[in-house]
Amino acid sequence: MRGYLNKELNTALFQLGNFFEQLCSKALKKADLKKLEDQIVLILCKLEKIFSPAFFDVMVHLAIHLPREAILGGPVQYRWMYPIERLLGVLKGIDKLIAQNGGEKLSVPVLDEWNALCGINAPKVTSLLGVYIRRMCPIKGIPTWRHVDEATQSAIIQSVLDKFKISDDYHGNLVAQQAVHRKCYNIHRNWRHNMKLHYKHVKNVLHVDPYSHPYEHVTQEDWRHLIDDVWKSKEHKVRSKAGKKNRKKLEYNHCSGSRSFVATMTIQPEFNGSENLEFLEFYKKTHTKKNKEWIDPICAVKHSKMLSLREESFQSGVQLTSEEMSRQALGKRKRYILGFGDGPKPSSSSSTPSRVSQDHVGEL
């Protein structure tokens, strides 16, 4: 702005921006707020010398009363409308899609072989679940989604079912219920993880008091509980160390957007332009950039290993399934196969022949 506007206008606009920056701080002091009360009057007087009277409506005049409101009500993060606006943005976007769908709920299939939310609407379910979990789940004494009381869980899931048709019969489909609860568990876990990242950033990077800088929309009482009773506990440090070790097993991510790898595999015709790809080709497509380069050199190594496994299986006459190739080439984490994300749990150990192998042996 300095290169395009004169010094007088620059000064007034910078002072106005600094006023709102201080007003929206997570830690406020009454002495600073009283100074802001005097400063905003002078700032508006400077703006009146520059802009026409039509610019100064009731919304501009409202800035004079904001410091006094902060003195009486405390930090503004717990009172402003941004969370509501974001929620309405998500809901309106989904309602618009429902209207385009003839008023019918958006369909989200759950395939038994993948054991996860699939289809093009799966990311929208994830977004809406995240909104309700962050708004409705308590923090104190609730370390994971499994500890949330049943009434709150049911209210969150029912709010999503009002807009999405998850499988043909969600309440009668045990696989669909498990997939939704697993998604809720991961969303709740990521929410807690983001709060801890904020705590570490404030403490180790900004070098300020972490107690006075709570995470967005978290009360001071809950924030103090997380720091003193959760993150500083010996049990949490042990779990955190084990979690870091486990996450290092997945050294890269796919490039198919916000959808999970398994959700993208279920909508191959749309993602690949009406083309169904086998697992190896699909792995290559979702792990290469637009310039056809691998997103990480290790991806090329793992893809070559899977090609070798397939060739060996063809020569031996015992064909490997995609699940077995993923297990042998990509590895396996605690609960699921790496290449399949939240997809199928291993149906058999690496030493057990697949169903294809058993059928082949039976034919011989």
C-alpha positions as CSV (number, residue, x, y, z in Angstrom):
1,M,0.0,0.0,0.0
2,R,2.9,2.4,0.7
3,G,3.7,2.5,-3.0
4,Y,0.2,3.4,-4.1
5,L,-1.3,5.6,-1.4
6,N,-0.1,8.8,0.2
7,K,1.5,8.8,3.6
8,E,-1.6,10.3,5.4
9,L,-4.0,7.7,4.1
10,N,-1.4,4.9,4.8
11,T,-1.0,6.0,8.4
12,A,-4.7,6.1,9.1
13,L,-5.4,2.7,7.5
14,F,-2.4,1.1,9.3
15,Q,-3.6,2.5,12.6
16,L,-7.1,1.2,12.0
17,G,-5.7,-2.3,11.3
18,N,-3.5,-2.2,14.4
19,F,-6.6,-1.2,16.4
20,F,-8.5,-4.3,15.4
21,E,-5.4,-6.5,15.8
22,Q,-5.0,-5.5,19.4
23,L,-8.7,-5.7,20.1
24,C,-8.8,-9.3,18.8
25,S,-5.9,-10.5,20.9
26,K,-6.4,-13.5,23.1
27,A,-5.1,-11.7,26.2
28,L,-6.4,-8.2,26.9
29,K,-5.4,-5.6,29.5
30,K,-7.8,-2.9,30.7
31,A,-5.1,-0.3,30.4
32,D,-4.5,-1.1,26.8
33,L,-8.2,-1.2,26.0
34,K,-8.6,2.3,27.5
35,K,-5.8,3.5,25.2
36,L,-7.7,2.0,22.3
37,E,-10.8,3.9,23.3
38,D,-8.9,7.2,22.8
39,Q,-7.0,6.0,19.7
40,I,-10.1,5.0,17.7
41,V,-11.6,8.5,18.0
42,L,-8.4,10.0,16.5
43,I,-8.3,7.4,13.8
44,L,-11.8,8.0,12.7
45,C,-11.2,11.8,12.7
46,K,-8.3,11.2,10.3
47,L,-10.5,9.0,8.1
48,E,-13.2,11.7,8.0
49,K,-10.6,14.1,6.4
50,I,-10.1,11.6,3.6
51,F,-13.3,9.8,2.8
52,S,-16.7,11.2,2.0
53,P,-19.5,11.4,4.8
54,A,-21.4,8.6,3.0
55,F,-18.6,6.2,4.2
56,F,-19.3,6.8,7.9
57,D,-22.4,4.7,8.5
58,V,-23.4,3.0,11.8
59,M,-21.0,0.2,11.2
60,V,-18.0,2.5,11.2
61,H,-19.3,4.3,14.2
62,L,-19.6,1.0,16.0
63,A,-15.8,0.7,16.3
64,I,-15.9,3.4,19.0
65,H,-17.9,1.1,21.3
66,L,-15.8,-2.0,20.8
67,P,-13.1,-1.3,23.4
68,R,-15.7,-0.6,26.1
69,E,-17.5,-3.9,25.1
70,A,-14.2,-5.8,25.5
71,I,-13.7,-4.3,28.9
72,L,-17.1,-5.5,30.1
73,G,-17.2,-8.8,28.3
74,G,-13.6,-10.0,28.0
75,P,-11.8,-11.4,24.9
76,V,-14.0,-11.3,21.8
77,Q,-13.1,-14.8,20.6
78,Y,-15.8,-16.2,22.8
79,R,-18.5,-13.8,21.7
80,W,-18.1,-13.0,18.0
81,M,-20.1,-14.5,15.1
82,Y,-17.3,-16.1,13.0
83,P,-18.0,-19.7,14.2
84,I,-21.7,-19.3,13.4
85,E,-20.9,-17.8,10.0
86,R,-18.5,-20.7,9.2
87,L,-21.2,-23.2,10.3
88,L,-23.8,-21.5,8.2
89,G,-21.5,-21.5,5.2
90,V,-21.1,-25.3,5.5
91,L,-24.8,-25.9,6.0
92,K,-25.9,-23.6,3.1
93,G,-23.5,-25.3,0.8
94,I,-24.9,-28.7,1.6
95,D,-28.5,-27.4,1.4
96,K,-27.8,-26.1,-2.0
97,L,-26.6,-29.5,-3.2
98,I,-29.7,-31.1,-1.7
99,A,-31.9,-28.6,-3.6
100,Q,-30.0,-29.5,-6.8
101,N,-30.7,-33.2,-6.0
102,G,-34.4,-32.6,-6.1
103,G,-34.7,-32.3,-2.3
104,E,-33.4,-35.8,-1.7
105,K,-30.6,-36.5,0.8
106,L,-27.1,-36.8,-0.6
107,S,-26.1,-40.4,-1.0
108,V,-22.9,-41.7,0.7
109,P,-22.3,-45.4,0.1
110,V,-20.4,-47.6,2.5
111,L,-19.0,-50.7,0.8
112,D,-18.4,-53.8,2.9
113,E,-15.1,-54.5,1.2
114,W,-13.7,-51.0,2.0
115,N,-15.4,-50.6,5.4
116,A,-15.3,-46.8,5.0
117,L,-17.4,-43.8,3.7
118,C,-17.1,-43.8,-0.1
119,G,-18.2,-41.7,-3.0
120,I,-18.0,-38.0,-4.0
121,N,-20.0,-36.8,-0.9
122,A,-17.7,-38.5,1.6
123,P,-15.6,-35.3,2.2
124,K,-18.8,-33.3,2.9
125,V,-19.8,-35.8,5.6
126,T,-16.4,-35.4,7.1
127,S,-16.6,-31.6,7.1
128,L,-20.0,-31.6,8.7
129,L,-19.0,-34.2,11.3
130,G,-16.0,-32.0,12.2
131,V,-18.2,-28.9,12.7
132,Y,-20.6,-30.7,15.0
133,I,-17.8,-32.5,17.0
134,R,-15.9,-29.3,17.6
135,R,-19.1,-27.5,18.7
136,M,-20.8,-30.2,20.8
137,C,-18.1,-32.5,22.3
138,P,-16.9,-31.6,25.7
139,I,-13.1,-31.4,26.3
140,K,-12.6,-32.0,30.0
141,G,-12.4,-35.7,30.8
142,I,-13.1,-36.8,27.2
143,P,-9.8,-38.0,25.7
144,T,-11.2,-39.7,22.7
145,W,-14.5,-40.1,20.7
146,R,-15.2,-43.4,22.6
147,H,-15.5,-41.5,25.9
148,V,-18.2,-39.1,24.6
149,D,-21.5,-39.9,26.1
150,E,-24.0,-41.8,23.9
151,A,-26.5,-39.0,23.8
152,T,-24.0,-36.5,22.3
153,Q,-22.8,-39.1,19.8
154,S,-26.3,-39.8,18.7
155,A,-27.1,-36.1,18.4
156,I,-24.0,-35.5,16.2
157,I,-24.6,-38.4,13.9
158,Q,-28.3,-37.7,13.6
159,S,-27.6,-34.1,12.6
160,V,-25.5,-35.6,9.7
161,L,-28.1,-38.2,8.8
162,D,-30.7,-35.4,8.4
163,K,-28.8,-34.3,5.3
164,F,-27.0,-37.4,4.1
165,K,-28.2,-40.9,3.3
166,I,-25.3,-43.1,4.6
167,S,-25.8,-46.5,3.0
168,D,-29.3,-47.7,2.2
169,D,-30.2,-48.4,5.9
170,Y,-27.7,-46.8,8.3
171,H,-29.4,-48.0,11.5
172,G,-29.6,-51.6,10.2
173,N,-26.1,-51.7,8.7
174,L,-23.4,-52.5,11.2
175,V,-20.6,-51.8,8.8
176,A,-21.9,-48.3,8.1
177,Q,-22.2,-47.5,11.8
178,Q,-18.6,-48.7,12.4
179,A,-17.4,-46.6,9.4
180,V,-19.1,-43.4,10.8
181,H,-17.8,-44.0,14.3
182,R,-14.3,-44.6,13.0
183,K,-14.5,-41.3,11.0
184,C,-15.7,-39.5,14.1
185,Y,-12.9,-41.0,16.2
186,N,-10.3,-39.7,13.7
187,I,-11.8,-36.3,13.5
188,H,-11.9,-36.0,17.3
189,R,-8.3,-37.2,17.5
190,N,-7.1,-34.7,14.8
191,W,-8.9,-31.9,16.7
192,R,-7.1,-32.7,19.9
193,H,-3.8,-33.0,17.9
194,N,-4.3,-29.5,16.4
195,M,-4.8,-28.1,19.9
196,K,-1.6,-29.6,21.0
197,L,0.2,-28.2,18.0
198,H,-1.1,-24.8,18.9
199,Y,0.2,-25.2,22.4
200,K,3.7,-26.2,21.2
201,H,3.8,-23.3,18.7
202,V,2.9,-20.7,21.4
203,K,5.3,-22.2,23.9
204,N,8.3,-23.0,21.7
205,V,8.1,-20.6,18.8
206,L,6.3,-17.5,20.1
207,H,7.9,-17.9,23.6
208,V,4.9,-16.5,25.4
209,D,2.7,-17.8,28.2
210,P,0.7,-20.7,26.7
211,Y,-2.0,-20.4,29.4
212,S,-3.0,-16.9,28.1
213,H,-3.3,-18.1,24.5
214,P,-6.0,-20.8,24.3
215,Y,-7.0,-22.6,21.1
216,E,-9.8,-21.1,19.1
217,H,-13.2,-21.5,20.8
218,V,-11.7,-23.3,23.8
219,T,-12.5,-21.9,27.3
220,Q,-9.8,-20.9,29.7
221,E,-10.8,-23.7,32.1
222,D,-10.6,-26.4,29.4
223,W,-7.3,-25.0,28.0
224,R,-5.7,-25.2,31.5
225,H,-7.0,-28.7,31.9
226,L,-5.4,-29.8,28.6
227,I,-2.1,-28.4,29.5
228,D,-1.8,-29.5,33.2
229,D,-3.8,-32.7,33.3
230,V,-3.3,-34.1,29.8
231,W,-0.2,-32.9,27.9
232,K,2.1,-32.8,30.9
233,S,1.1,-36.2,32.2
234,K,3.6,-39.1,31.9
235,E,1.0,-41.3,30.3
236,H,0.4,-38.9,27.5
237,K,4.1,-38.4,26.8
238,V,4.5,-42.2,26.4
239,R,1.6,-42.4,23.9
240,S,2.8,-39.4,22.1
241,K,6.2,-41.0,21.6
242,A,4.7,-44.2,20.3
243,G,2.4,-42.2,18.0
244,K,5.3,-40.3,16.4
245,K,7.1,-43.6,15.7
246,N,3.9,-45.0,14.1
247,R,3.3,-42.0,11.9
248,K,6.8,-42.1,10.5
249,K,5.9,-45.4,8.7
250,L,3.9,-43.3,6.2
251,E,6.5,-41.0,4.7
252,Y,4.3,-39.5,2.0
253,N,0.7,-38.8,1.0
254,H,-1.4,-39.1,-2.1
255,C,-2.3,-36.2,-4.4
256,S,-6.0,-36.9,-5.0
257,G,-7.3,-34.0,-3.0
258,S,-9.2,-33.9,0.3
259,R,-10.7,-37.4,-0.3
260,S,-9.1,-40.3,1.4
261,F,-7.4,-42.8,-0.8
262,V,-10.1,-45.4,-0.4
263,A,-12.8,-42.9,-1.2
264,T,-11.0,-41.9,-4.4
265,M,-10.7,-45.6,-5.4
266,T,-14.5,-46.0,-5.2
267,I,-15.2,-43.1,-7.6
268,Q,-12.5,-44.1,-10.2
269,P,-14.7,-43.4,-13.3
270,E,-15.2,-39.7,-12.2
271,F,-11.6,-39.3,-11.0
272,N,-10.0,-40.9,-14.0
273,G,-12.4,-39.7,-16.7
274,S,-14.6,-42.7,-17.1
275,E,-11.7,-45.1,-16.8
276,N,-11.3,-47.9,-14.3
277,L,-7.7,-48.5,-13.4
278,E,-6.2,-51.5,-11.6
279,F,-4.6,-51.0,-8.3
280,L,-1.0,-50.4,-9.5
281,E,-2.0,-47.9,-12.2
282,F,-4.3,-46.1,-9.7
283,Y,-1.5,-46.0,-7.2
284,K,0.8,-44.4,-9.8
285,K,-1.9,-41.8,-10.8
286,T,-2.5,-40.7,-7.3
287,H,1.2,-40.5,-6.3
288,T,2.5,-38.5,-9.2
289,K,2.4,-34.7,-9.9
290,K,1.0,-33.0,-12.9
291,N,4.5,-33.1,-14.5
292,K,4.4,-36.9,-14.1
293,E,7.1,-36.8,-11.4
294,W,6.6,-38.9,-8.2
295,I,5.6,-36.9,-5.2
296,D,8.4,-38.7,-3.3
297,P,11.2,-41.0,-4.6
298,I,10.1,-43.7,-2.2
299,C,6.8,-44.0,-4.2
300,A,8.7,-45.1,-7.3
301,V,10.6,-47.7,-5.3
302,K,7.4,-49.1,-3.8
303,H,5.6,-49.1,-7.2
304,S,8.5,-51.0,-8.7
305,K,8.3,-53.5,-5.9
306,M,4.6,-54.1,-6.5
307,L,5.2,-54.6,-10.2
308,S,7.9,-57.2,-9.4
309,L,5.5,-58.9,-7.0
310,R,2.8,-59.0,-9.7
311,E,5.2,-60.5,-12.3
312,E,6.4,-63.1,-9.8
313,S,2.8,-64.0,-9.0
314,F,2.0,-64.4,-12.7
315,Q,5.0,-66.7,-13.3
316,S,4.1,-68.8,-10.3
317,G,0.5,-69.1,-11.3
318,V,-0.7,-67.8,-7.8
319,Q,-2.2,-64.3,-8.4
320,L,-1.8,-61.8,-5.5
321,T,-4.7,-59.6,-4.5
322,S,-4.3,-55.8,-4.3
323,E,-4.5,-56.1,-0.5
324,E,-1.6,-58.6,-0.4
325,M,0.5,-56.5,-2.8
326,S,-0.2,-53.4,-0.6
327,R,0.8,-55.3,2.6
328,Q,4.0,-56.6,1.1
329,A,5.2,-53.5,-0.7
330,L,3.7,-50.6,1.3
331,G,3.8,-52.2,4.8
332,K,1.1,-52.3,7.5
333,R,0.3,-50.1,10.4
334,K,-1.4,-51.0,13.6
335,R,-5.0,-51.3,12.3
336,Y,-5.0,-51.0,8.5
337,I,-3.0,-51.4,5.4
338,L,-1.0,-48.3,4.5
339,G,-2.0,-47.9,0.9
340,F,-5.7,-48.3,1.7
341,G,-6.0,-45.5,4.3
342,D,-9.0,-46.3,6.5
343,G,-9.9,-49.1,4.2
344,P,-10.0,-52.9,4.7
345,K,-8.4,-54.4,7.7
346,P,-6.0,-57.3,6.7
347,S,-8.2,-60.3,6.1
348,S,-5.3,-62.7,6.5
349,S,-1.8,-62.7,7.7
350,S,1.1,-62.3,5.3
351,S,1.9,-66.0,5.6
352,T,-1.7,-67.1,4.8
353,P,-2.5,-67.6,1.1
354,S,-5.2,-65.4,-0.4
355,R,-8.6,-66.6,-1.6
356,V,-7.3,-66.6,-5.1
357,S,-4.3,-68.7,-4.1
358,Q,-6.6,-71.2,-2.3
359,D,-8.9,-71.5,-5.3
360,H,-5.9,-72.1,-7.5
361,V,-4.6,-74.8,-5.2
362,G,-8.0,-76.4,-5.2
363,E,-8.1,-76.5,-9.0
364,L,-4.7,-78.2,-9.1
